[in-house]
Amino acid sequence: MKRVTGIGGILFECENPEEMKSWYQKHLGLQTDAYGTNFEWRTAEDPSQKGFTQWSPMPKESAYLKPSNHSFMMNYRVADLATLVPILIQEGVQILDDIEEFEYGKFVHILDLEGNKIELWEPNDEAYDQIVDGRTK
């Protein structure tokens, strides 16, 4: 079965997310919204299908990246969380929470062997496409 199908995003802590988004917008041309920006792309198998990679600066005091001690978190796109999570448990991977479902996809968090928090996202790209404001093409 497919596991990771691509990078869903990178989330990182910074002193001032608003200033960081402005800097990236001014100097690197990122079109930002409240969460950062999204890089829109097309799938190789079917160019009519859109996909997204999220870029999100977060406040240093955010607890979202905990229990990791690192200031970043990778988000990986996956094909089927409901099938993947039991396999990861069987393989001894630490699962941090239950699968959470939103209109734009399902999420679960795991730790890698060095304690880096990883977000696994089974996206609903059609729904995500409808709610995204910041897009960098």
TILUMSE-837938 format. One record per residue: residue number from 1; residue in one letter; y, x, z of N, C-alpha, C, O in turn. Coordinates in nm, 4 decimals, padded with zeros to 6 digits. Example, Ala and Ser with C-alpha at 12.3 -4.5 7.8 and 13.67 -1.06 7.14 Angstrom:
[r 1 'A' [-00.5690 01.3190 00.7800] [-00.4500 01.2300 00.7800] [-00.3300 01.3200 00.7800] [-00.3319 01.4236 00.8465]] [r 2 'S' [-00.2250 01.2850 00.7080] [-00.1060 01.3670 00.7140] [00.0030 01.2900 00.7870] [00.1138 01.3409 00.8039]] 
END
This chain:
[r 1 'M' [-00.1189 00.0842 00.0000] [00.0000 00.0000 00.0000] [00.1239 00.0878 00.0000] [00.1227 00.1990 00.0527]] [r 2 'K' [00.2291 00.0374 -00.0587] [00.3563 00.1089 -00.0532] [00.4094 00.1054 00.0884] [00.3968 00.0045 00.1577]] [r 3 'R' [00.4683 00.2144 00.1311] [00.5320 00.2187 00.2619] [00.6824 00.2263 00.2390] [00.7457 00.1224 00.2204]] [r 4 'V' [00.7412 00.3443 00.2397] [00.8839 00.3573 00.2119] [00.9043 00.3518 00.0611] [00.8333 00.4179 -00.0148]] [r 5 'T' [01.0026 00.2718 00.0185] [01.0318 00.2583 -00.1244] [01.1652 00.3211 -00.1623] [01.1980 00.3299 -00.2807]] [r 6 'G' [01.2429 00.3653 -00.0627] [01.3718 00.4273 -00.0909] [01.4536 00.4405 00.0358] [01.4104 00.4006 00.1439]] [r 7 'I' [01.5712 00.4964 00.0213] [01.6625 00.5075 00.1354] [01.7487 00.3830 00.1395] [01.8160 00.3489 00.0422]] [r 8 'G' [01.7458 00.3159 00.2529] [01.8246 00.1942 00.2708] [01.9640 00.2233 00.3197] [02.0551 00.1432 00.2987]] [r 9 'G' [01.9826 00.3374 00.3850] [02.1159 00.3712 00.4314] [02.1153 00.4844 00.5303] [02.0107 00.5319 00.5746]] [r 10 'I' [02.2347 00.5259 00.5635] [02.2544 00.6239 00.6696] [02.3636 00.5713 00.7601] [02.4701 00.5293 00.7147]] [r 11 'L' [02.3352 00.5745 00.8885] [02.4297 00.5308 00.9905] [02.4604 00.6526 01.0753] [02.3695 00.7272 01.1118]] [r 12 'F' [02.5876 00.6738 01.1073] [02.6229 00.7919 01.1848] [02.7396 00.7618 01.2776] [02.8264 00.6798 01.2478]] [r 13 'E' [02.7385 00.8309 01.3911] [02.8445 00.8140 01.4898] [02.9641 00.9014 01.4547] [02.9499 01.0101 01.3985]] [r 14 'C' [03.0820 00.8512 01.4891] [03.2046 00.9281 01.4705] [03.3073 00.8789 01.5725] [03.2912 00.7722 01.6318]] [r 15 'E' [03.4115 00.9569 01.5920] [03.5157 00.9233 01.6905] [03.5883 00.7946 01.6545] [03.6124 00.7106 01.7413]] [r 16 'N' [03.6237 00.7782 01.5264] [03.7020 00.6625 01.4849] [03.6512 00.6125 01.3493] [03.6918 00.6641 01.2452]] [r 17 'P' [03.5626 00.5124 01.3502] [03.5054 00.4628 01.2251] [03.6097 00.4144 01.1239] [03.5924 00.4342 01.0036]] [r 18 'E' [03.7162 00.3519 01.1707] [03.8179 00.3025 01.0764] [03.8876 00.4177 01.0051] [03.9080 00.4128 00.8838]] [r 19 'E' [03.9243 00.5214 01.0802] [03.9859 00.6387 01.0179] [03.8877 00.7087 00.9250] [03.9268 00.7580 00.8192]] [r 20 'M' [03.7608 00.7135 00.9635] [03.6586 00.7765 00.8808] [03.6443 00.7010 00.7485] [03.6390 00.7624 00.6420]] [r 21 'K' [03.6381 00.5682 00.7554] [03.6278 00.4893 00.6322] [03.7504 00.5111 00.5445] [03.7378 00.5245 00.4228]] [r 22 'S' [03.8683 00.5148 00.6049] [03.9916 00.5391 00.5277] [03.9898 00.6758 00.4612] [04.0290 00.6891 00.3452]] [r 23 'W' [03.9444 00.7777 00.5340] [03.9383 00.9122 00.4777] [03.8451 00.9157 00.3567] [03.8791 00.9714 00.2524]] [r 24 'Y' [03.7273 00.8557 00.3721] [03.6321 00.8544 00.2618] [03.6841 00.7721 00.1445] [03.6590 00.8060 00.0288]] [r 25 'Q' [03.7555 00.6653 00.1734] [03.8125 00.5840 00.0661] [03.9184 00.6645 -00.0095] [03.9175 00.6687 -00.1325]] [r 26 'K' [04.0090 00.7278 00.0640] [04.1184 00.8032 00.0025] [04.0682 00.9254 -00.0748] [04.1083 00.9476 -00.1890]] [r 27 'H' [03.9818 01.0033 -00.0133] [03.9438 01.1308 -00.0717] [03.8197 01.1277 -00.1606] [03.8069 01.2088 -00.2523]] [r 28 'L' [03.7285 01.0346 -00.1336] [03.6037 01.0314 -00.2110] [03.5825 00.9008 -00.2859] [03.4818 00.8845 -00.3548]] [r 29 'G' [03.6768 00.8072 -00.2731] [03.6722 00.6857 -00.3528] [03.5766 00.5783 -00.3055] [03.5471 00.4860 -00.3815]] [r 30 'L' [03.5263 00.5867 -00.1817] [03.4375 00.4822 -00.1324] [03.5165 00.3541 -00.1086] [03.6244 00.3570 -00.0494]] [r 31 'Q' [03.4632 00.2440 -00.1541] [03.5241 00.1126 -00.1335] [03.4603 00.0517 -00.0088] [03.3458 00.0067 -00.0129]] [r 32 'T' [03.5344 00.0504 00.1017] [03.4746 00.0163 00.2304] [03.5053 -00.1266 00.2739] [03.5999 -00.1899 00.2270]] [r 33 'D' [03.4218 -00.1743 00.3650] [03.4415 -00.3023 00.4315] [03.4230 -00.2796 00.5815] [03.4292 -00.1654 00.6268]] [r 34 'A' [03.4010 -00.3833 00.6579] [03.3885 -00.3715 00.8037] [03.2721 -00.2815 00.8462] [03.2754 -00.2242 00.9551]] [r 35 'Y' [03.1693 -00.2685 00.7615] [03.0498 -00.1932 00.7985] [03.0398 -00.0566 00.7328] [02.9544 00.0235 00.7710]] [r 36 'G' [03.1232 -00.0286 00.6368] [03.1160 00.0966 00.5622] [03.1244 00.0665 00.4145] [03.2221 00.0083 00.3674]] [r 37 'T' [03.0217 00.1061 00.3412] [03.0137 00.0723 00.1994] [02.8681 00.0594 00.1596] [02.7782 00.0963 00.2352]] [r 38 'N' [02.8460 00.0071 00.0414] [02.7128 -00.0064 -00.0157] [02.7129 00.0558 -00.1532] [02.8016 00.0306 -00.2348]] [r 39 'F' [02.6127 00.1372 -00.1776] [02.5939 00.1931 -00.3101] [02.4933 00.1034 -00.3811] [02.3776 00.0930 -00.3404]] [r 40 'E' [02.5386 00.0398 -00.4864] [02.4549 -00.0527 -00.5621] [02.3838 00.0241 -00.6727] [02.4433 00.1097 -00.7382]] [r 41 'W' [02.2573 -00.0066 -00.6929] [02.1804 00.0596 -00.7956] [02.0790 -00.0384 -00.8542] [02.0654 -00.1503 -00.8048]] [r 42 'R' [02.0101 00.0014 -00.9558] [01.9078 -00.0804 -01.0218] [01.7710 -00.0145 -01.0048] [01.7609 00.1081 -01.0009]] [r 43 'T' [01.6669 -00.0955 -00.9949] [01.5332 -00.0398 -00.9774] [01.4797 00.0155 -01.1097] [01.5104 -00.0364 -01.2171]] [r 44 'A' [01.4007 00.1196 -01.1001] [01.3435 00.1823 -01.2193] [01.2436 00.0894 -01.2882] [01.2366 00.0862 -01.4111]] [r 45 'E' [01.1656 00.0133 -01.2091] [01.0635 -00.0748 -01.2654] [01.1232 -00.1946 -01.3375] [01.0672 -00.2433 -01.4357]] [r 46 'D' [01.2388 -00.2426 -01.2875] [01.3020 -00.3611 -01.3458] [01.4533 -00.3488 -01.3311] [01.5086 -00.3874 -01.2281]] [r 47 'P' [01.5204 -00.2959 -01.4320] [01.6654 -00.2744 -01.4235] [01.7485 -00.4008 -01.3982] [01.8678 -00.3909 -01.3693]] [r 48 'S' [01.6881 -00.5179 -01.4085] [01.7637 -00.6394 -01.3761] [01.7710 -00.6610 -01.2243] [01.8499 -00.7431 -01.1774]] [r 49 'Q' [01.6895 -00.5881 -01.1478] [01.6888 -00.6007 -01.0020] [01.7845 -00.5010 -00.9380] [01.7777 -00.3808 -00.9639]] [r 50 'K' [01.8744 -00.5532 -00.8533] [01.9668 -00.4688 -00.7794] [01.9033 -00.4215 -00.6494] [01.8148 -00.4863 -00.5935]] [r 51 'G' [01.9506 -00.3076 -00.6037] [01.9169 -00.2574 -00.4721] [02.0433 -00.1993 -00.4110] [02.1418 -00.1764 -00.4811]] [r 52 'F' [02.0408 -00.1754 -00.2797] [02.1595 -00.1261 -00.2105] [02.1218 -00.0165 -00.1115] [02.0144 -00.0185 -00.0515]] [r 53 'T' [02.2127 00.0788 -00.0963] [02.2019 00.1805 00.0062] [02.3294 00.1740 00.0880] [02.4387 00.1929 00.0348]] [r 54 'Q' [02.3159 00.1470 00.2180] [02.4286 00.1277 00.3095] [02.4746 00.2605 00.3684] [02.3923 00.3452 00.4031]] [r 55 'W' [02.6051 00.2787 00.3796] [02.6681 00.3944 00.4453] [02.7556 00.3380 00.5561] [02.8504 00.2644 00.5285]] [r 56 'S' [02.7251 00.3718 00.6825] [02.7941 00.3087 00.7953] [02.8361 00.4074 00.9032] [02.7510 00.4605 00.9747]] [r 57 'P' [02.9677 00.4332 00.9163] [03.0149 00.5078 01.0328] [03.0195 00.4133 01.1528] [03.0618 00.2984 01.1403]] [r 58 'M' [02.9762 00.4618 01.2678] [02.9691 00.3787 01.3877] [03.0428 00.4470 01.5021] [03.0523 00.5697 01.5048]] [r 59 'P' [03.0951 00.3693 01.5967] [03.1633 00.4314 01.7109] [03.0665 00.5148 01.7950] [02.9509 00.4770 01.8139]] [r 60 'K' [03.1148 00.6282 01.8450] [03.0310 00.7177 01.9274] [02.9689 00.6457 02.0468] [02.8571 00.6774 02.0876]] [r 61 'E' [03.0409 00.5497 02.1022] [02.9905 00.4808 02.2216] [02.8889 00.3715 02.1887] [02.8389 00.3050 02.2794]] [r 62 'S' [02.8580 00.3523 02.0615] [02.7604 00.2513 02.0214] [02.6222 00.2848 02.0771] [02.5818 00.4010 02.0792]] [r 63 'A' [02.5517 00.1839 02.1211] [02.4145 00.2023 02.1706] [02.3128 00.1821 02.0587] [02.1925 00.1935 02.0820]] [r 64 'Y' [02.3593 00.1527 01.9390] [02.2691 00.1168 01.8299] [02.1717 00.2287 01.7940] [02.0596 00.2004 01.7518]] [r 65 'L' [02.2109 00.3533 01.8095] [02.1238 00.4645 01.7726] [02.0310 00.5081 01.8857] [01.9447 00.5934 01.8650]] [r 66 'K' [02.0473 00.4513 02.0039] [01.9635 00.4855 02.1190] [01.8233 00.4324 02.0966] [01.8100 00.3298 02.0299]] [r 67 'P' [01.7189 00.4939 02.1467] [01.7151 00.5981 02.2470] [01.7271 00.7395 02.1908] [01.7175 00.8362 02.2663]] [r 68 'S' [01.7477 00.7536 02.0603] [01.7637 00.8866 02.0035] [01.8877 00.9533 02.0617] [01.9859 00.8862 02.0934]] [r 69 'N' [01.8831 01.0844 02.0754] [01.9985 01.1608 02.1212] [02.0807 01.2139 02.0047] [02.1773 01.2874 02.0252]] [r 70 'H' [02.0438 01.1778 01.8846] [02.1133 01.2265 01.7660] [02.2229 01.1291 01.7242] [02.2208 01.0118 01.7613]] [r 71 'S' [02.3173 01.1787 01.6476] [02.4335 01.0978 01.6103] [02.4176 01.0323 01.4731] [02.5161 00.9901 01.4125]] [r 72 'F' [02.2948 01.0238 01.4246] [02.2710 00.9606 01.2957] [02.1379 00.8855 01.2995] [02.0544 00.9085 01.3870]] [r 73 'M' [02.1204 00.7966 01.2039] [01.9935 00.7269 01.1888] [01.9721 00.6988 01.0409] [02.0622 00.6504 00.9724]] [r 74 'M' [01.8547 00.7289 00.9932] [01.8174 00.6939 00.8560] [01.7597 00.5527 00.8551] [01.6906 00.5109 00.9480]] [r 75 'N' [01.7894 00.4819 00.7495] [01.7333 00.3504 00.7246] [01.6516 00.3643 00.5965] [01.7031 00.4051 00.4925]] [r 76 'Y' [01.5232 00.3296 00.6061] [01.4367 00.3355 00.4890] [01.3984 00.1954 00.4449] [01.3656 00.1093 00.5266]] [r 77 'R' [01.4032 00.1746 00.3158] [01.3587 00.0491 00.2563] [01.2054 00.0494 00.2535] [01.1445 00.1502 00.2176]] [r 78 'V' [01.1440 -00.0608 00.2904] [00.9984 -00.0726 00.2872] [00.9598 -00.2013 00.2172] [01.0411 -00.2926 00.2037]] [r 79 'A' [00.8353 -00.2080 00.1729] [00.7890 -00.3221 00.0953] [00.7429 -00.4395 00.1813] [00.7672 -00.5546 00.1448]] [r 80 'D' [00.6769 -00.4137 00.2949] [00.6131 -00.5218 00.3701] [00.5987 -00.4818 00.5167] [00.4992 -00.4202 00.5549]] [r 81 'L' [00.6980 -00.5168 00.5990] [00.6956 -00.4780 00.7402] [00.5791 -00.5389 00.8167] [00.5182 -00.4722 00.9004]] [r 82 'A' [00.5477 -00.6639 00.7890] [00.4409 -00.7309 00.8636] [00.3067 -00.6597 00.8466] [00.2251 -00.6591 00.9388]] [r 83 'T' [00.2837 -00.6010 00.7320] [00.1606 -00.5252 00.7087] [00.1742 -00.3820 00.7604] [00.0787 -00.3259 00.8140]] [r 84 'L' [00.2920 -00.3234 00.7445] [00.3131 -00.1836 00.7806] [00.3128 -00.1591 00.9316] [00.2537 -00.0612 00.9772]] [r 85 'V' [00.3767 -00.2449 01.0094] [00.3896 -00.2207 01.1537] [00.2540 -00.2053 01.2225] [00.2376 -00.1097 01.2983]] [r 86 'P' [00.1559 -00.2930 01.2010] [00.0249 -00.2717 01.2658] [-00.0414 -00.1403 01.2252] [-00.1099 -00.0779 01.3061]] [r 87 'I' [-00.0215 -00.0982 01.1010] [-00.0764 00.0296 01.0562] [-00.0097 00.1439 01.1325] [-00.0773 00.2362 01.1779]] [r 88 'L' [00.1230 00.1380 01.1467] [00.1955 00.2418 01.2203] [00.1513 00.2462 01.3663] [00.1356 00.3544 01.4228]] [r 89 'I' [00.1311 00.1302 01.4274] [00.0834 00.1246 01.5662] [-00.0537 00.1922 01.5763] [-00.0783 00.2720 01.6668]] [r 90 'Q' [-00.1408 00.1597 01.4835] [-00.2755 00.2188 01.4812] [-00.2691 00.3701 01.4646] [-00.3548 00.4424 01.5155]] [r 91 'E' [-00.1671 00.4179 01.3932] [-00.1502 00.5613 01.3703] [-00.0769 00.6310 01.4848] [-00.0546 00.7519 01.4800]] [r 92 'G' [-00.0395 00.5547 01.5879] [00.0241 00.6127 01.7052] [00.1754 00.6257 01.6982] [00.2351 00.6939 01.7815]] [r 93 'V' [00.2386 00.5617 01.6005] [00.3843 00.5667 01.5884] [00.4454 00.4756 01.6940] [00.3977 00.3641 01.7153]] [r 94 'Q' [00.5516 00.5231 01.7606] [00.6192 00.4431 01.8629] [00.7102 00.3407 01.7951] [00.8046 00.3764 01.7247]] [r 95 'I' [00.6800 00.2139 01.8176] [00.7605 00.1030 01.7665] [00.8545 00.0623 01.8792] [00.8095 00.0374 01.9911]] [r 96 'L' [00.9834 00.0552 01.8514] [01.0821 00.0299 01.9568] [01.1121 -00.1173 01.9816] [01.1598 -00.1528 02.0894]] [r 97 'D' [01.0854 -00.2023 01.8853] [01.1206 -00.3434 01.9013] [01.0327 -00.4295 01.8113] [00.9511 -00.3784 01.7346]] [r 98 'D' [01.0504 -00.5584 01.8218] [00.9794 -00.6515 01.7345] [01.0527 -00.6598 01.6013] [01.1713 -00.6280 01.5927]] [r 99 'I' [00.9823 -00.7022 01.4991] [01.0466 -00.7240 01.3698] [01.1510 -00.8340 01.3871] [01.1220 -00.9427 01.4373]] [r 100 'E' [01.2726 -00.8028 01.3444] [01.3817 -00.8994 01.3494] [01.4123 -00.9441 01.2075] [01.4199 -00.8619 01.1162]] [r 101 'E' [01.4299 -01.0744 01.1890] [01.4511 -01.1276 01.0547] [01.5904 -01.1880 01.0425] [01.6354 -01.2649 01.1274]] [r 102 'F' [01.6566 -01.1502 00.9338] [01.7881 -01.2031 00.8990] [01.7809 -01.2549 00.7555] [01.6834 -01.2304 00.6845]] [r 103 'E' [01.8820 -01.3244 00.7150] [01.8894 -01.3762 00.5782] [01.8726 -01.2630 00.4758] [01.8119 -01.2836 00.3707]] [r 104 'Y' [01.9252 -01.1451 00.5054] [01.9268 -01.0328 00.4111] [01.8116 -00.9337 00.4313] [01.8098 -00.8272 00.3696]] [r 105 'G' [01.7160 -00.9685 00.5175] [01.5988 -00.8830 00.5311] [01.5420 -00.8769 00.6713] [01.5934 -00.9387 00.7645]] [r 106 'K' [01.4349 -00.8011 00.6836] [01.3655 -00.7822 00.8111] [01.3824 -00.6367 00.8536] [01.3879 -00.5460 00.7706]] [r 107 'F' [01.3906 -00.6167 00.9867] [01.4133 -00.4827 01.0415] [01.3209 -00.4557 01.1598] [01.2840 -00.5465 01.2343]] [r 108 'V' [01.2849 -00.3292 01.1747] [01.2174 -00.2811 01.2942] [01.2583 -00.1349 01.3104] [01.2936 -00.0680 01.2133]] [r 109 'H' [01.2530 -00.0866 01.4339] [01.2924 00.0518 01.4634] [01.1742 00.1285 01.5205] [01.0959 00.0762 01.5998]] [r 110 'I' [01.1636 00.2541 01.4780] [01.0568 00.3427 01.5229] [01.1182 00.4777 01.5623] [01.2352 00.5043 01.5348]] [r 111 'L' [01.0380 00.5617 01.6266] [01.0790 00.6997 01.6546] [00.9880 00.7938 01.5779] [00.8671 00.7723 01.5697]] [r 112 'D' [01.0483 00.9000 01.5210] [00.9646 01.0012 01.4579] [00.9154 01.0994 01.5636] [00.9427 01.0803 01.6821]] [r 113 'L' [00.8445 01.2029 01.5239] [00.7828 01.2918 01.6220] [00.8824 01.3733 01.7027] [00.8447 01.4295 01.8055]] [r 114 'E' [01.0106 01.3823 01.6594] [01.1124 01.4540 01.7371] [01.2098 01.3592 01.8065] [01.3135 01.4029 01.8564]] [r 115 'G' [01.1779 01.2308 01.8099] [01.2613 01.1345 01.8808] [01.3788 01.0809 01.8016] [01.4688 01.0202 01.8597]] [r 116 'N' [01.3807 01.1016 01.6698] [01.4850 01.0439 01.5859] [01.4552 00.8965 01.5631] [01.3447 00.8601 01.5230]] [r 117 'K' [01.5534 00.8129 01.5887] [01.5367 00.6704 01.5636] [01.5455 00.6453 01.4140] [01.6343 00.6974 01.3465]] [r 118 'I' [01.4538 00.5658 01.3633] [01.4476 00.5302 01.2215] [01.4474 00.3788 01.2114] [01.3759 00.3105 01.2846]] [r 119 'E' [01.5276 00.3277 01.1205] [01.5310 00.1840 01.0946] [01.4538 00.1567 00.9665] [01.4828 00.2159 00.8626]] [r 120 'L' [01.3561 00.0678 00.9734] [01.2814 00.0257 00.8557] [01.3328 -00.1118 00.8149] [01.3430 -00.2023 00.8978]] [r 121 'W' [01.3648 -00.1267 00.6876] [01.4274 -00.2486 00.6357] [01.3472 -00.3013 00.5179] [01.3312 -00.2328 00.4169]] [r 122 'E' [01.2974 -00.4225 00.5312] [01.2382 -00.4940 00.4186] [01.3487 -00.5837 00.3638] [01.3708 -00.6933 00.4153]] [r 123 'P' [01.4183 -00.5382 00.2598] [01.5386 -00.6083 00.2166] [01.5117 -00.7360 00.1384] [01.4096 -00.7506 00.0713]] [r 124 'N' [01.6060 -00.8267 00.1496] [01.6186 -00.9399 00.0586] [01.7470 -00.9100 -00.0187] [01.8556 -00.9528 00.0204]] [r 125 'D' [01.7330 -00.8355 -00.1294] [01.8498 -00.7873 -00.2023] [01.9346 -00.8983 -00.2615] [02.0562 -00.8833 -00.2734]] [r 126 'E' [01.8730 -01.0092 -00.2987] [01.9517 -01.1207 -00.3541] [02.0462 -01.1767 -00.2480] [02.1637 -01.1995 -00.2765]] [r 127 'A' [01.9975 -01.1990 -00.1276] [02.0821 -01.2497 -00.0196] [02.1851 -01.1444 00.0221] [02.3007 -01.1774 00.0484]] [r 128 'Y' [02.1431 -01.0174 00.0280] [02.2343 -00.9088 00.0660] [02.3491 -00.8985 -00.0338] [02.4637 -00.8758 00.0049]] [r 129 'D' [02.3188 -00.9148 -00.1599] [02.4189 -00.9094 -00.2665] [02.5295 -01.0125 -00.2445] [02.6449 -00.9893 -00.2804]] [r 130 'Q' [02.4938 -01.1250 -00.1861] [02.5913 -01.2326 -00.1640] [02.6864 -01.2077 -00.0473] [02.7944 -01.2666 -00.0426]] [r 131 'I' [02.6484 -01.1221 00.0462] [02.7321 -01.1022 00.1664] [02.8067 -00.9692 00.1695] [02.8922 -00.9480 00.2555]] [r 132 'V' [02.7750 -00.8799 00.0768] [02.8356 -00.7459 00.0759] [02.9753 -00.7508 00.0151] [02.9957 -00.8053 -00.0934]] [r 133 'D' [03.0712 -00.6925 00.0876] [03.2074 -00.6799 00.0348] [03.2326 -00.5376 -00.0169] [03.2731 -00.5196 -00.1317]] [r 134 'G' [03.2088 -00.4371 00.0675] [03.2352 -00.2987 00.0279] [03.1275 -00.2464 -00.0637] [03.0120 -00.2331 -00.0232]] [r 135 'R' [03.1643 -00.2162 -00.1880] [03.0700 -00.1625 -00.2865] [03.1308 -00.0417 -00.3533] [03.2450 -00.0456 -00.3993]] [r 136 'T' [03.0556 00.0642 -00.3584] [03.0989 00.1842 -00.4274] [03.0056 00.2032 -00.5454] [02.8864 00.2293 -00.5285]] [r 137 'K' [03.0609 00.1899 -00.6653] [02.9785 00.2008 -00.7870] [03.0133 00.3263 -00.8622] [02.9552 00.3536 -00.9672]] 
END
